[in-house]
Structure formats: structure tokens, C-alpha cells
Amino acid sequence: MADTLKPRPVYRNIHVTQIVGYRLPPAGIVSILHRISGVVMFLLLPFVMWMFDASVTSEISYDGFASAFSAGIGFVPGWFLKLVALALIWAYLLHFIAGLRHLWMDATHSVSKQQGHHSAVFTLASSLLLTVLLGAKLFGLY
């Protein structure tokens, strides 16, 4: 009877040369992006503080803040500031939705492979859709 059993697969850490061919499931992608988005938000915290300070200090500072996104600041063009703001929007939306996903999984105790797959795909799709919509608004498309 022992001779008819298939040998169990051996799972090992992948080597750096195998990263290109390795395919993560959506839940793994969301997990990695959740960490990346947290780092992006942390690194862009000075930019967020500048935006908040410039937008609420006075009407003159708000006008300067608003013009920075069209004319730029010093050698930094306005479109680059918009891209940084778009990265911040994406990071916040993905981190927020992935956090809600984790809270929902913790609260319902319903963790299955299929449910994790569907919730990860929803997290990726909804964060990208909302980022595209807010990015269109940021770049003046509507």
C-alpha cells in the first residue's frame, strides 16, 4: 500500500533567479502591495503635511498650493507633483481597502482559499478603479 502513494511535493524557498517565473496568487499580491502602500504613505508623509499646511493656513497659501499642481515648484514640474499625489491616492485606497478586507476576514472568521481569492481580486479591482477615477479628477479630465 505504501508503494502506491505519490510522493509529497517538497516546497522550498524560491531563488532570486526564479522570481520572474513565479506566479503569486491574488491574496499574495494584495499582501505585498499592502506593505508597499504603507511604506509609500510613510515616505510621503512630509508631502501630505505640506499639502495640509498649505491648504489651510490662509487663502494666499491655498492659491500657491493650487498653482503648484499646474505651474510646479522650483525645478519640480506640476505634472510630477500630480503623479506623486496620484501615488499617494493609490497607496491610501489600496491600504484602506486591504485593511477592511483583513478586518472583515477577522470578524467573520470565514477564511477559505476561494473567499481569499475573491476578496483579493475585489481589493485590487476596487482600489484601481477608484484610483483611476480620482486620478482623472486630479488631472482635470472632469
Summary of the structure (lengths in Angstrom):
residues: 142
radius of gyration: 21.5
end to end distance: 69.2
largest distance: 83.1
contacts: 328
relative contact order: 0.12
helix: 73%
strand: 1%
